[in-house]
């Protein structure tokens, strides 16, 4: 009986860790009406016709997007490190104290 419960608990742990490793779903594509309403981008030949302030604005937007991506990657790395630290504190044993159980609850909730 105890081995069956332990096996079920370990299976739940494995399933939970697999579920956490799945990537987020891709965003839905924009509706066709919204794409048709968007202004067309200038052709590559027309770069001379594009004002400099538009080019600078585009570059600033690209830099801001890169900064957002870098910050998101940094947050994700910090969250992963935090989860790893919590899992180091969680050691599944047949008999566990309340503190050990609480540490495992925190690890699997993160």
C-alpha positions in Angstrom: 0.0 0.0 0.0 2.8 2.4 0.9 4.7 1.6 -2.2 1.6 2.3 -4.3 1.1 5.7 -2.7 4.8 6.5 -3.1 4.7 5.5 -6.7 1.6 7.6 -7.3 3.2 10.6 -5.5 6.4 10.3 -7.6 4.4 10.0 -10.8 2.5 13.2 -9.8 5.8 14.9 -9.3 7.2 13.8 -12.6 4.0 14.9 -14.4 4.1 18.2 -12.7 7.7 18.9 -13.7 6.9 17.9 -17.3 3.9 20.3 -17.3 6.1 23.2 -16.1 8.7 22.6 -18.9 6.1 23.1 -21.7 6.5 26.4 -23.6 3.7 28.9 -23.6 1.2 28.8 -26.5 2.0 30.9 -29.5 -0.1 34.1 -29.8 -3.1 33.9 -32.2 -2.5 35.6 -35.6 -4.1 39.0 -36.2 -7.4 39.0 -38.0 -7.2 39.6 -41.8 -9.3 42.9 -41.4 -6.7 44.3 -39.1 -3.9 43.4 -41.4 -5.6 45.0 -44.4 -6.2 48.2 -42.4 -2.5 48.5 -41.4 -0.5 50.9 -43.6 1.9 49.2 -46.0 5.6 49.5 -45.1 7.8 51.4 -47.5 9.7 49.3 -50.0 13.5 48.8 -49.6 14.1 51.0 -52.6 12.3 53.9 -50.9 14.7 54.2 -48.0 15.8 57.6 -49.2 12.2 58.7 -49.2 11.8 57.8 -45.5 12.5 60.7 -43.2 15.4 60.4 -40.7 13.1 60.8 -37.7 11.1 57.8 -38.8 14.3 55.7 -39.0 15.5 56.9 -35.6 12.0 56.1 -34.1 12.2 52.6 -35.6 15.7 52.1 -34.2 14.5 53.3 -30.7 11.5 50.9 -30.9 13.9 48.0 -31.8 16.2 48.9 -28.9 13.2 49.1 -26.5 12.0 45.7 -27.8 15.5 44.2 -27.3 15.6 45.6 -23.8 12.2 44.1 -23.0 13.3 40.7 -24.3 16.5 40.9 -22.3 14.6 41.8 -19.2 12.1 39.0 -19.8 14.9 36.5 -20.3 16.6 37.7 -17.1 13.3 37.3 -15.1 12.9 33.8 -16.5 16.4 32.9 -15.5 15.9 34.2 -12.0 12.6 32.3 -11.7 14.3 29.1 -12.8 17.1 29.6 -10.3 14.6 30.2 -7.6 12.7 27.0 -8.5 15.9 25.1 -8.5 16.8 26.4 -5.0 13.4 25.4 -3.7 13.7 21.9 -5.2 17.1 21.4 -3.6 15.4 21.9 -0.2 12.7 19.3 -1.1 13.8 15.8 -0.6 11.0 13.2 -0.9 11.3 10.6 1.9 8.9 8.0 3.3 8.7 9.9 6.5 8.9 13.7 6.4 8.6 16.4 9.0 6.1 19.2 8.6 8.9 21.6 7.6 10.1 19.2 4.9 6.5 18.8 3.6 6.1 22.6 3.6 9.4 23.0 1.7 8.1 20.5 -1.0 4.8 22.3 -1.2 6.6 25.6 -1.9 8.8 23.9 -4.4 6.0 22.4 -6.4 3.8 25.5 -6.2 6.6 27.7 -7.7 
